[in-house]
Amino acid sequence: MREAPVLVLALLAGASLGAIFFGGLWWTVRRVLSSSRPAMLFAVSLLLRTLIALAGFYLVSRGDWRRLVVCLLGFFLSRIIVTRLAVEPAEKVGRIAGGGAT
């Protein structure tokens, strides 16, 4: 029974890691058009985001596969949230005017 709070913390940690990873991706995509070296920006961003995510998974799991699975679940749940939040305002208006079909 004392494992439940640890799993909840692992879920929250995974969500935080996902927010950092996918939020960083969103930030990178928005900045690439104004960058003089877009390939370098993408490469450094990918490397940094991946290192943060892997280090976080390693620290959260502490060798327990259940913690790792719950952390990954939080990571992918945050992907859904960030994807929905990152929609441009013009796209939201287009979806509303078009009846919401995509």
N, C-alpha and C positions, 0 to 999 in steps of 0.2 A: 504494500500500500504506500510505502514511502517513496516508491519509484515514480508515482504519478506527478508530483511537483517537479521532479527532475525532467520528466518528459515534456511537461508544459514549458519549462524554461528552454529546452532544446527546440521546441516548436517556435518559440519567440525568437530564439537566436537564429534559426534558419530563416525566419521571415525577415529579420534584420539583414542577414547576409544577402538574401534575395533582393531586398530593397536597394542595398548598396550596389550589387551586381547589375541589376536591370535598370536602376536609376542612372548608374554610370554609363551604361550603354545608351540610354536615351539622351543623356547629356552629350556624349561623344557624337552621336548621329546629328544632333542639332548644331554642333560646333564645326563639323567637318567641312561644310560649305565655305566657311570663312577662313579656313586654315590654309596656310601656304604649303603644308606638308600633310595632306590627309592620310596617306598610308602610314606614316609614322605615328600620327595621332591614334589611328585605329589599333596599330600594333601595341603601342605602349598602354593604351586603355585596356585592351584584351589581357595583356600580361598582368597588369596591376589588379584588375578585377578578378582574374582567375586565381592569382596568388592569395588575395584576401579571402576568397570563397573557400579555397582548399585548406588554408590555415585555420579558418573558422570551423570547418567540418572536422578537422583533426582535433582541435581543442575541445569542441563540444562533445564529440563521440567518446573520447577517452577509452577507446577500444571496445565499446559496447555497440553492437550492431543496431539495437533498438533505438538508441539515441541518434545514431546516424540516420536511420530511416525517418524518424520524426523530424529531424533537422532538415532533411531533404524535402519532406512534405511541406514544411514551412517555407522553404526556399521557392518551391514551385507555386505555392499559394500566393506568395508575394509577386511572382511573375504575372499572375492573372490580375492582381490589383494594380501593379505598375502599368501594365499594358492598357488597362481601362482608363487610368488617370492620364496617360501620356497622349491621348487622342487630341489632335489639334482642335481648337474651337471651330474652325471652318468645317472640319469633318463632322463635328457634332451637329452643326446647323444643317449640313447636307443630309445627315442621317435622319434628323427630325423631319425635314421638309420632304424627304424621299420616302417617308413611311417607315424608316428604320430598317429596311431591307439592305443587306450587304452582299 
